[in-house]
Amino acid sequence: MICWMQRNIPDNWCVDPEARDCYPTVLLLNQKNLKLNLNEVAHRTSILRCESEEQRTMGTRAARARESPPLPDPMAAPRLLLLLFLLAVSFSCAAAAAGAHVVGEDYVRPPPARFHRKSLLSIFPWSKKKAASASDPQQVHISLAGERRMRITWITDDNSVPSVVDYGTKKGTYTMTSQGDSTSYSYLLYSSGKIHHVVIGPLEDNTNYYYRCGGQGPEFQFKTPPSQFPLSLAVVGDLGQTSWTTSTLNHIKQCEHDMLLLPGDLAYADFMQHLWDSFGTLVEPLASTRPWMVTEGNHEKEHIPFLVSGFQSYNARWKMPYEESGSTSNLYYSFDVAGAHIIMLGSYTDYDESSDQYAWLKADLAKVDRKRTPWLIVLLHAPWYNSNWAHQGEGDSMMAAMETLLYAAHVDMVIAGHVHAYERAERVYNGRLDPCGAVHITIGDGGNREGLAHRYRNPKPDWSVFREASFGHGELKIVNSTHAHWTWHRNDDEEPVRTDDVWINSLSGSGCIQQGSCELRKILMSP
C-alpha cells in the first residue's frame, strides 16, 4: 500500500498499487474519523488513479495519463459506496459479536469526553450563559423540605428579584404563594448571582404542581412523591459534565422515577465556580421536575486554607433538609419518603464517636419506626466495601466508626459513589457475609471527567457479586414493605442497557430484627 496526494486528496487515503482495476479495490483509511462524507468521497473518487510498480517501469501508460487524463469511470462512485457500505456492515457485525456476551468486570468502555461540549467554555468567566432577562430564574432545582413540603431553589442575576414562588395544580393558574430567603457568596474573583430558597406546601401526595419563580418568568412543573408504595428512585453518583453525563441524564429521563438520589460529586467544579453554573443549567430539565436529594463528595470541598472554607459553594447552592431532620450541618441529614427512611451521611466531615454527625446518626436511627418506614437506606460518598483498586481503603475509618450503628439498626442498603465504576455486594458486615448486614452498592459512574476505574482486586472477595467499569445509573423500585427491585443500567452506545438485576428483601420482614434485637438496640440507646 502507498499513500499519495493528487490535487486535494488527503494524504491518509491509501490506494493499492497492485490493483488491476483501481476503483473496486480502493481502500480508504481514516483512523482519526471513520464518519466519512460520502458525497465528498464520491467526488474525490473521480480523480483517483492506480499506479503500480509495473506501470511506472513501463512508463508509456503513465506518460499518456499525464498528457491526456482519461475520463473518470462513471461506475466509480457507486462501487466505492457499495464497498464502504459492506465495510460498515462488517465492522458493525464484528462489534456486535464482540460485545454481545461481554458483561461484568471485563467490559471496557471508550473514554469519555473530558467536558460536556456545552460546558467546556464555561470555565472562562466571560463565557457565563446569560438568561434572556436578568430577572429570569436559572438553574432551578427542587428538594424535599420536611413532610409534604418542597424547597424550590434558583438563581437570578438581578438582585432585586423577590424570593417568592407562585404555584397551583392547574397550568397557568397559581392559587398559592410562598416567600423564602436568599443568599450569595464570593469565591476568590467569582461572585455568585442571587441564590433563592423558597419552601412551599403543604402539598398533596403524588400530585402535579405548576410554579413560577420570582413572580414572573417561565412556568415549571413538578410531581410530588407518593405517600405509599410503590416508590421509584433513580440513583446516580459522580455525575460531572461530560458527554457521558448527558447520556446518563437522558436515560434517567426515560425511566419513571419519583425522586433522584445522588451520593456526592455533583458538578466537578473544583474551584472553577462557573462550572457550578453550567452544571445547574445542565441538570435543570430533570432537577426542576423531581426532587434531587444529594450529599457531598470530595469534589464539593473546594477548601483553600486561610482563604475559603470548605463546601461554601455546595452549601449555598444545594440546601438540603438538615434542619428539618435535627442535624446541625447541611452535610448530613435524613428524610422520609413513602415507606422509606433515607439517611444521607457526610464522608468529609467528622464522623468518629465524639463527632456531632455520629451523635446525630445514633439518635436518628433510634427513632426509626420500621412499621412506618420498613425500608432503611443510607447514602454516603466513599464506599465501605470496594474491590476496585481506586480509592482502596478510603472509607475504612468511617466504616470502623459507624458500621456497628447501621448493623444495629438493620439498615437494608448502603449506596456510595467515589469509585468510578459499578459494584454490588451481598449482605455483609464486618468484612464477612452476613444475612442481617446491608447490601452495599457503589455507583460512582454517572459520567465524570476523570474517566473510569478499570483495575479490580483479584481474586474477587466473597461478598462482591457484580462489578463493572462502565458509566450508567441505577433504579430502585420499592414494590412493597418487603420487596424492592434494583437494576443497574449501563450507558451502552447511547442506550441504557440493563446489566445488573436483583430483588432485595427488606430486613424488616426477616427474622433479623427479632434475633438479638435487644442487644443491638442497646447500642443505639446507650449514651
PENOR-V818351 format. One record per residue. N is the residue number from 1. RES is the residue in one letter. SS is DSSP state (@ for helix, = for strand, . for the rest). PSI is psi as a letter, one per 40 degrees, with the letter a starting at -180 (none if undefined). OMEGA is omega in degrees with one decimal (999 if undefined). Layout:
BEGIN
n-><N & N>
res-><RES & RES>
ss-><SS & SS>
psi-><PSI & PSI>
omega-><OMEGA & OMEGA>
END
This chain:
BEGIN
n-><1 & 2 & 3 & 4 & 5 & 6 & 7 & 8 & 9 & 10 & 11 & 12 & 13 & 14 & 15 & 16 & 17 & 18 & 19 & 20 & 21 & 22 & 23 & 24 & 25 & 26 & 27 & 28 & 29 & 30 & 31 & 32 & 33 & 34 & 35 & 36 & 37 & 38 & 39 & 40 & 41 & 42 & 43 & 44 & 45 & 46 & 47 & 48 & 49 & 50 & 51 & 52 & 53 & 54 & 55 & 56 & 57 & 58 & 59 & 60 & 61 & 62 & 63 & 64 & 65 & 66 & 67 & 68 & 69 & 70 & 71 & 72 & 73 & 74 & 75 & 76 & 77 & 78 & 79 & 80 & 81 & 82 & 83 & 84 & 85 & 86 & 87 & 88 & 89 & 90 & 91 & 92 & 93 & 94 & 95 & 96 & 97 & 98 & 99 & 100 & 101 & 102 & 103 & 104 & 105 & 106 & 107 & 108 & 109 & 110 & 111 & 112 & 113 & 114 & 115 & 116 & 117 & 118 & 119 & 120 & 121 & 122 & 123 & 124 & 125 & 126 & 127 & 128 & 129 & 130 & 131 & 132 & 133 & 134 & 135 & 136 & 137 & 138 & 139 & 140 & 141 & 142 & 143 & 144 & 145 & 146 & 147 & 148 & 149 & 150 & 151 & 152 & 153 & 154 & 155 & 156 & 157 & 158 & 159 & 160 & 161 & 162 & 163 & 164 & 165 & 166 & 167 & 168 & 169 & 170 & 171 & 172 & 173 & 174 & 175 & 176 & 177 & 178 & 179 & 180 & 181 & 182 & 183 & 184 & 185 & 186 & 187 & 188 & 189 & 190 & 191 & 192 & 193 & 194 & 195 & 196 & 197 & 198 & 199 & 200 & 201 & 202 & 203 & 204 & 205 & 206 & 207 & 208 & 209 & 210 & 211 & 212 & 213 & 214 & 215 & 216 & 217 & 218 & 219 & 220 & 221 & 222 & 223 & 224 & 225 & 226 & 227 & 228 & 229 & 230 & 231 & 232 & 233 & 234 & 235 & 236 & 237 & 238 & 239 & 240 & 241 & 242 & 243 & 244 & 245 & 246 & 247 & 248 & 249 & 250 & 251 & 252 & 253 & 254 & 255 & 256 & 257 & 258 & 259 & 260 & 261 & 262 & 263 & 264 & 265 & 266 & 267 & 268 & 269 & 270 & 271 & 272 & 273 & 274 & 275 & 276 & 277 & 278 & 279 & 280 & 281 & 282 & 283 & 284 & 285 & 286 & 287 & 288 & 289 & 290 & 291 & 292 & 293 & 294 & 295 & 296 & 297 & 298 & 299 & 300 & 301 & 302 & 303 & 304 & 305 & 306 & 307 & 308 & 309 & 310 & 311 & 312 & 313 & 314 & 315 & 316 & 317 & 318 & 319 & 320 & 321 & 322 & 323 & 324 & 325 & 326 & 327 & 328 & 329 & 330 & 331 & 332 & 333 & 334 & 335 & 336 & 337 & 338 & 339 & 340 & 341 & 342 & 343 & 344 & 345 & 346 & 347 & 348 & 349 & 350 & 351 & 352 & 353 & 354 & 355 & 356 & 357 & 358 & 359 & 360 & 361 & 362 & 363 & 364 & 365 & 366 & 367 & 368 & 369 & 370 & 371 & 372 & 373 & 374 & 375 & 376 & 377 & 378 & 379 & 380 & 381 & 382 & 383 & 384 & 385 & 386 & 387 & 388 & 389 & 390 & 391 & 392 & 393 & 394 & 395 & 396 & 397 & 398 & 399 & 400 & 401 & 402 & 403 & 404 & 405 & 406 & 407 & 408 & 409 & 410 & 411 & 412 & 413 & 414 & 415 & 416 & 417 & 418 & 419 & 420 & 421 & 422 & 423 & 424 & 425 & 426 & 427 & 428 & 429 & 430 & 431 & 432 & 433 & 434 & 435 & 436 & 437 & 438 & 439 & 440 & 441 & 442 & 443 & 444 & 445 & 446 & 447 & 448 & 449 & 450 & 451 & 452 & 453 & 454 & 455 & 456 & 457 & 458 & 459 & 460 & 461 & 462 & 463 & 464 & 465 & 466 & 467 & 468 & 469 & 470 & 471 & 472 & 473 & 474 & 475 & 476 & 477 & 478 & 479 & 480 & 481 & 482 & 483 & 484 & 485 & 486 & 487 & 488 & 489 & 490 & 491 & 492 & 493 & 494 & 495 & 496 & 497 & 498 & 499 & 500 & 501 & 502 & 503 & 504 & 505 & 506 & 507 & 508 & 509 & 510 & 511 & 512 & 513 & 514 & 515 & 516 & 517 & 518 & 519 & 520 & 521 & 522 & 523 & 524 & 525 & 526 & 527>
res-><M & I & C & W & M & Q & R & N & I & P & D & N & W & C & V & D & P & E & A & R & D & C & Y & P & T & V & L & L & L & N & Q & K & N & L & K & L & N & L & N & E & V & A & H & R & T & S & I & L & R & C & E & S & E & E & Q & R & T & M & G & T & R & A & A & R & A & R & E & S & P & P & L & P & D & P & M & A & A & P & R & L & L & L & L & L & F & L & L & A & V & S & F & S & C & A & A & A & A & A & G & A & H & V & V & G & E & D & Y & V & R & P & P & P & A & R & F & H & R & K & S & L & L & S & I & F & P & W & S & K & K & K & A & A & S & A & S & D & P & Q & Q & V & H & I & S & L & A & G & E & R & R & M & R & I & T & W & I & T & D & D & N & S & V & P & S & V & V & D & Y & G & T & K & K & G & T & Y & T & M & T & S & Q & G & D & S & T & S & Y & S & Y & L & L & Y & S & S & G & K & I & H & H & V & V & I & G & P & L & E & D & N & T & N & Y & Y & Y & R & C & G & G & Q & G & P & E & F & Q & F & K & T & P & P & S & Q & F & P & L & S & L & A & V & V & G & D & L & G & Q & T & S & W & T & T & S & T & L & N & H & I & K & Q & C & E & H & D & M & L & L & L & P & G & D & L & A & Y & A & D & F & M & Q & H & L & W & D & S & F & G & T & L & V & E & P & L & A & S & T & R & P & W & M & V & T & E & G & N & H & E & K & E & H & I & P & F & L & V & S & G & F & Q & S & Y & N & A & R & W & K & M & P & Y & E & E & S & G & S & T & S & N & L & Y & Y & S & F & D & V & A & G & A & H & I & I & M & L & G & S & Y & T & D & Y & D & E & S & S & D & Q & Y & A & W & L & K & A & D & L & A & K & V & D & R & K & R & T & P & W & L & I & V & L & L & H & A & P & W & Y & N & S & N & W & A & H & Q & G & E & G & D & S & M & M & A & A & M & E & T & L & L & Y & A & A & H & V & D & M & V & I & A & G & H & V & H & A & Y & E & R & A & E & R & V & Y & N & G & R & L & D & P & C & G & A & V & H & I & T & I & G & D & G & G & N & R & E & G & L & A & H & R & Y & R & N & P & K & P & D & W & S & V & F & R & E & A & S & F & G & H & G & E & L & K & I & V & N & S & T & H & A & H & W & T & W & H & R & N & D & D & E & E & P & V & R & T & D & D & V & W & I & N & S & L & S & G & S & G & C & I & Q & Q & G & S & C & E & L & R & K & I & L & M & S & P>
ss-><. & = & = & . & . & . & . & . & . & . & . & . & = & = & = & . & . & . & . & . & . & . & @ & @ & @ & . & = & = & . & . & . & . & . & . & . & . & . & @ & @ & @ & @ & @ & @ & @ & @ & . & . & . & . & . & . & . & @ & @ & @ & @ & @ & @ & . & @ & @ & @ & @ & @ & @ & @ & @ & . & . & . & . & . & . & . & . & @ & @ & @ & @ & @ & @ & @ & @ & @ & @ & @ & @ & @ & @ & @ & @ & @ & @ & @ & @ & @ & @ & @ & @ & . & . & . & . & . & . & . & . & . & . & . & . & . & . & . & . & . & . & . & . & @ & @ & @ & @ & . & @ & @ & @ & . & . & . & . & . & . & . & . & . & . & = & = & = & = & = & = & = & . & . & . & . & = & = & = & = & = & = & = & = & . & . & . & . & . & . & . & = & = & = & = & = & . & = & . & . & = & . & . & = & = & = & = & . & = & = & = & . & . & = & = & . & . & = & = & . & . & = & = & = & = & = & = & = & = & . & . & . & . & . & . & = & = & = & = & = & = & . & . & . & . & . & . & = & = & = & = & . & . & . & . & . & . & . & = & = & = & = & = & . & . & . & . & . & . & . & @ & @ & @ & @ & @ & @ & @ & @ & @ & @ & @ & @ & . & . & . & . & = & = & = & = & . & . & . & . & . & . & . & . & . & . & . & @ & @ & @ & @ & @ & @ & @ & @ & @ & @ & @ & @ & @ & @ & . & . & . & = & = & = & = & . & . & . & @ & @ & @ & . & . & . & = & . & . & . & = & . & . & . & @ & @ & @ & @ & @ & @ & . & . & . & . & . & @ & @ & @ & . & . & . & . & . & . & . & = & = & = & = & = & . & . & = & = & = & = & = & . & . & . & . & . & . & . & . & . & . & . & @ & @ & @ & @ & @ & @ & @ & @ & @ & @ & @ & . & . & . & . & . & . & . & . & = & = & = & = & = & = & = & = & . & . & . & . & . & = & . & . & . & . & . & . & . & @ & @ & @ & @ & @ & @ & @ & @ & @ & @ & @ & @ & @ & . & . & . & . & = & = & = & = & = & . & . & . & . & = & = & = & = & = & = & = & = & . & . & = & = & . & . & . & . & = & = & = & = & = & = & . & . & . & . & . & . & . & . & . & . & . & . & = & . & . & . & . & . & . & . & = & = & = & = & = & . & . & . & = & = & = & = & = & = & = & . & . & . & . & = & = & = & = & = & = & = & = & = & = & . & . & = & = & = & = & = & = & = & = & = & = & = & . & @ & @ & @ & . & . & . & . & . & . & . & @ & @ & @ & @ & @ & @ & @ & @ & @ & . & .>
psi-><h & i & h & i & h & h & b & f & h & i & e & e & h & i & h & h & e & e & h & d & h & d & d & d & e & h & h & h & h & g & d & d & h & e & g & i & h & d & d & d & d & d & d & d & d & e & e & i & i & i & h & i & d & d & d & d & d & d & d & d & d & d & d & d & d & d & d & g & h & i & i & i & h & e & e & d & d & d & d & d & d & d & d & d & d & d & d & d & d & d & d & d & d & d & d & d & d & d & e & d & e & h & i & a & e & e & h & h & i & i & i & i & i & d & i & h & d & e & e & d & e & e & e & h & d & e & e & h & h & i & i & d & i & d & e & i & i & i & f & h & i & i & i & i & f & a & h & f & i & h & h & h & h & i & i & i & d & h & e & e & h & i & g & i & h & h & i & i & e & i & h & e & h & h & e & i & h & i & i & a & a & i & i & i & i & i & h & b & e & i & h & i & a & h & h & h & h & h & h & i & i & i & i & i & i & f & i & h & i & h & i & i & h & e & e & a & a & i & h & i & i & i & h & i & i & i & e & i & i & i & h & h & h & h & h & i & i & g & d & a & f & i & d & d & d & d & d & d & d & d & d & d & d & d & i & h & i & e & i & h & h & h & f & i & g & c & e & f & d & f & e & g & d & e & d & d & d & d & d & d & d & d & e & d & d & d & e & e & d & i & h & h & h & i & i & i & a & d & e & e & d & f & h & h & h & e & d & h & i & i & f & d & d & d & d & d & d & g & h & i & f & d & d & d & e & e & i & e & i & e & e & i & i & i & i & i & h & b & f & h & h & h & h & h & i & h & e & f & i & h & e & i & e & e & i & d & d & d & d & d & d & d & d & d & d & d & e & h & h & e & d & d & g & e & h & h & h & h & i & i & d & h & i & d & h & h & e & i & d & h & f & h & e & d & e & d & d & d & d & d & d & e & d & d & d & d & d & d & e & f & h & d & i & h & h & i & b & d & h & g & i & h & h & h & i & i & h & i & h & f & e & i & h & h & e & e & a & i & h & h & h & h & f & f & f & d & e & i & e & e & a & i & h & e & h & i & h & i & i & h & i & d & e & h & d & h & i & h & g & i & i & a & i & i & h & h & h & h & d & a & e & d & h & i & h & h & i & h & h & i & g & h & f & e & i & h & h & h & d & h & h & i & h & h & h & i & e & d & e & a & e & d & d & d & h & f & d & d & d & d & d & d & d & d & e & i & none>
omega-><172.8 & 177.1 & -177.1 & -178.2 & 168.9 & -171.3 & -176.9 & 178.5 & 179.6 & -176.4 & 177.1 & 168.8 & -171.6 & -179.2 & 178.5 & -176.8 & -178.5 & -174.2 & 174.8 & 177.8 & -168.6 & -164.5 & 179.6 & -174.7 & 177.6 & 175.5 & 176.9 & -179.0 & 174.8 & -174.8 & -178.7 & -177.1 & -179.1 & -178.5 & -176.3 & 173.6 & -172.8 & 176.9 & 178.4 & 177.9 & -178.5 & -179.6 & -175.5 & 179.0 & -175.6 & -179.8 & 176.8 & 177.6 & 174.9 & 179.6 & -178.4 & 177.9 & -179.2 & -178.8 & -178.9 & 179.9 & 179.4 & 172.8 & -173.1 & -177.7 & 178.7 & 179.8 & 177.6 & -178.6 & -179.6 & -178.6 & -175.6 & -177.8 & 178.8 & 176.4 & 179.5 & 177.6 & -178.6 & -179.5 & -175.5 & -176.6 & 178.4 & 180.0 & -178.8 & 178.3 & 177.8 & 179.1 & 179.2 & 178.7 & -179.7 & 177.2 & 179.9 & 178.3 & 179.7 & 179.4 & -178.8 & -179.6 & 179.4 & 179.8 & 179.9 & 179.5 & -179.1 & -174.7 & -172.5 & -174.7 & -178.8 & 179.8 & 173.1 & -168.7 & 179.4 & -178.2 & -177.6 & 178.1 & 168.5 & -177.1 & 179.2 & 169.0 & -173.7 & 177.0 & 169.4 & -172.2 & -178.3 & -177.3 & -177.8 & -177.5 & -176.4 & 175.5 & 178.4 & -175.6 & -176.0 & -177.7 & -179.2 & -179.5 & 179.4 & 175.2 & 178.3 & 176.0 & -179.5 & -179.7 & -179.7 & 178.7 & 176.7 & 172.7 & -176.3 & 170.8 & -176.7 & 178.0 & 177.0 & -179.0 & -177.7 & -174.9 & 175.4 & 178.0 & -178.2 & 175.2 & 175.9 & -179.5 & 175.8 & -177.8 & 173.1 & 174.0 & -179.6 & -178.3 & -178.9 & -179.2 & -179.3 & 177.8 & 179.7 & 175.8 & 172.8 & -176.1 & 178.6 & -176.5 & 177.9 & -178.0 & 177.8 & -180.0 & -176.3 & -175.9 & -177.3 & 179.1 & 175.6 & 179.7 & -179.5 & -179.8 & -178.3 & 177.3 & 173.8 & 179.6 & 174.4 & -179.6 & -173.7 & -178.3 & -177.3 & 172.8 & -178.2 & 169.4 & 177.6 & -176.7 & -175.6 & 173.4 & -179.6 & 177.0 & 178.9 & 179.5 & 5.5 & -175.8 & 174.7 & 179.3 & 173.0 & -173.6 & 175.7 & 176.0 & 176.4 & -175.0 & 172.7 & -172.7 & 176.3 & 178.1 & -179.2 & 176.0 & -174.6 & 178.4 & 175.1 & -178.4 & 174.1 & 177.0 & 179.1 & 177.6 & 176.9 & 178.7 & -179.1 & -178.6 & 4.3 & 179.9 & -178.7 & -177.9 & 169.5 & -176.3 & 179.2 & 179.1 & 174.9 & -167.9 & 179.2 & -174.6 & 179.2 & 175.4 & 175.6 & 175.4 & 179.1 & 177.7 & 179.6 & -179.8 & 177.6 & 179.5 & 177.1 & 178.8 & -178.7 & -177.0 & 177.4 & 179.7 & -180.0 & -174.7 & 175.0 & 176.9 & -177.1 & -176.8 & 169.9 & -176.2 & -175.7 & -168.0 & -171.3 & 178.6 & 175.7 & 176.0 & 178.9 & -166.9 & 179.7 & 174.0 & 170.9 & 179.8 & -179.9 & 176.9 & 178.4 & 177.4 & -178.0 & -174.1 & -175.7 & -179.1 & 176.9 & -172.6 & 177.1 & -176.0 & 177.2 & 179.8 & 173.8 & 178.9 & -170.9 & 167.8 & -171.4 & 171.3 & -178.4 & -179.6 & 174.7 & -174.7 & 176.1 & -177.7 & 173.7 & -176.4 & 177.8 & -176.9 & -174.7 & 176.2 & -177.9 & 174.4 & -178.5 & -178.4 & -179.3 & -177.6 & -179.9 & -172.9 & -173.2 & -179.9 & -178.2 & -174.8 & -178.7 & 179.2 & 179.7 & -179.5 & 175.8 & 178.9 & 177.2 & -176.4 & 175.6 & -176.8 & 174.5 & -175.6 & 177.1 & 178.0 & 175.0 & 172.2 & -174.0 & -179.0 & -178.8 & 170.8 & -174.0 & -177.5 & 177.1 & -177.4 & 179.8 & 179.1 & -173.4 & 167.3 & -174.2 & -178.9 & 179.7 & -172.3 & 179.4 & -174.3 & 175.2 & -179.1 & 179.0 & -179.8 & 178.7 & -179.5 & -179.8 & 179.8 & -179.4 & 179.1 & -179.0 & -177.9 & -176.0 & 176.5 & -175.4 & 172.9 & 179.4 & 177.9 & -176.3 & 178.9 & -179.0 & -172.1 & -179.7 & 173.2 & 175.8 & -173.9 & -176.2 & -173.7 & 177.6 & 178.5 & -170.4 & 178.7 & 174.8 & 178.8 & 179.2 & 177.4 & -178.4 & 174.8 & -175.8 & 179.1 & -172.9 & -176.7 & 176.9 & 177.5 & 179.6 & -178.1 & -166.5 & -174.3 & 179.9 & 177.1 & -179.4 & 178.6 & 179.5 & 179.9 & 179.2 & 176.2 & -177.2 & -174.8 & 170.9 & -175.9 & -176.0 & 175.3 & 171.4 & 177.1 & -172.8 & 179.2 & 178.5 & 174.8 & 174.7 & 179.0 & 171.0 & 173.1 & -171.6 & 175.5 & 177.6 & 176.7 & -177.5 & 174.5 & -177.4 & -177.6 & 178.6 & 176.2 & -178.4 & 167.9 & -179.1 & -179.1 & 172.7 & -175.7 & 179.7 & -170.6 & -175.9 & 179.1 & -174.1 & -176.4 & -176.2 & 178.8 & -173.4 & 177.8 & -171.4 & -170.5 & 178.7 & 174.6 & 176.8 & 0.5 & -178.7 & 178.7 & -179.2 & -175.2 & -178.0 & -176.4 & -174.7 & 177.3 & -178.3 & 178.2 & 177.2 & 173.1 & 179.6 & 177.6 & 179.1 & 175.5 & 178.5 & 178.6 & 179.2 & -172.3 & -179.5 & -175.0 & -175.9 & -172.6 & 175.2 & -178.6 & 179.5 & 175.1 & 173.5 & -173.2 & 178.5 & 171.2 & -174.5 & 179.7 & 177.0 & 178.6 & 175.6 & -177.7 & 178.5 & -172.6 & 175.6 & -171.2 & -178.4 & 171.6 & -178.6 & 177.0 & 178.1 & 176.8 & 178.3 & 178.8 & 179.9 & 178.2 & -175.4 & -176.9 & 179.9 & -177.6 & 176.4 & -176.1 & -178.6 & -179.5 & -179.6 & -179.9 & 179.2 & 179.7 & -178.9 & -175.2 & -178.1 & -179.0 & 999>
END
